[in-house]
């Protein structure tokens, strides 16, 4: 059922390294970026895109489109970023990405797997581009509006319910961040998915323990997260979010309940210099030329 | 003569209407029988989804269903569709312009449930949200015939719905028409524009006003957004002494505001009086009591007409009490306006 699950872990590792490298390069050239999210979620997103998701092919990498209007302009002008995931079909998986501020990381992943053209990041946060800083539903890899956090699990639940009514085989995946477990809607979505027995709904979470104001345990604790989610009627897998084999194994589980994979991650993995900024890791803007230069050295180490 | 009272007009009508529409789903928030869809649930159990008291999730899940080609009809009280889940409504549903139908019951002060249950600013909020279409039903005929009109709208729709014992004011062969006012009377002194249950209330006063020689153009509005029916501008321009709006809503942001915008944009300089809640919350009591307390009733309309004309019309409260109903002009007969 999972076409690529047996695919080489080497390829997923390559994609993960590429995500970190591209996001760091972009952060250096723009003097800012969502860097820790690349460090924590590189293996998670690489495993999804290069190993877990069954998506239809897109042929050549797609050029990032210009922004032509909001959805109400109609289908002639408007397209969601789901086109980077290929044609929809009953047997294909869907991916709804909830933390829209991971956009840079998702764009990097799409480049690494050959769905977004390599120059896609040149349009990042540029006026008139769809490669927006916070992913909109027209942005590559997105298809719903999720920047106001905790709505995607419900939206994905609705899509999964529709696909269940139509008896489709494809799964609906929702990629989430752990901060969203501070929002009440997340728990409404958990209880509804369990109540309506959406076994075709899969969530995968970057549990990096970090949010804008700092360490989550000091801002608003969400643990014990596995017990919470289980108590709401979900099947839960807890994995080291940098262990690709563990992520693949969890994803291969078939369950009768909705299933959530909690990927516990390190927000500075692969870039130890970032630890100097802890616990404020949400967005990196270099404070001095000297700091920029040290990250430049880290980048040179990374590409060696 | 009194109006026919229709009991639970939505209940069977919605079941019959949905029969050949497999894409129509019903989602509810623990108010299934209160919103007259208990029979619908029992008739189409595979298309009915209980979402419990969790409106934020209900709205966003409806968005997911609509993206997949289904047409979810959410049934709950008006207040619960936009106050708590306003962000979900805007980001999950309105921005992507999805075919989600928000069927809101007990609009305005029609519930003794007090401030928590009284949607007194819903029209104001929905009007400000791009892509929304807003309908308000004023009688049983509109409750029955609004369904086809909603079904034809490509984007999200909010409906102020009536339930329980509902008067039939408009003939069944004059159904709800998208963005078209019903012209209930024509005159030259006052232009009165009403919507929802305020129309029936106004109709108690109008014959008495006409008996005193007041010439009134009366429009019933059932499409609040868009608000572009040219009959409205024509009616506004015909008012010699003033324009009065009457609604079961705050005077801010609802019908009165929409009329003020049209008047300003069209250079209509008549004085405008808005009957509605005067920028206040209400409290729990009967509809009749609240309409009197907050000056939303037929008596309030008489006072506003007197103010516009600058003279007393000597209409006693007892006369209004007797005037529970009147015959209504057919809009079909006054197309010329």
Interface residues (C-beta under 8 A of the other chain):
Chain A: X70 X71 X72 X137 X143 X144 X145 X146 X147 X148 X151 X154 X155 X156 X157 X158 X159 X160 X161 X162 X163 X165 X166 X184 X185 X188 X189 X191 X192 X195 X196
Chain B: X46 X49 X50 X51 X52 X54 X56 X57 X58 X59 X60 X61 X62 X63 X64 X65 X66 X67 X68 X69 X70 X87 X88 X91 X92 X95 X96 X97 X130 X131 X155
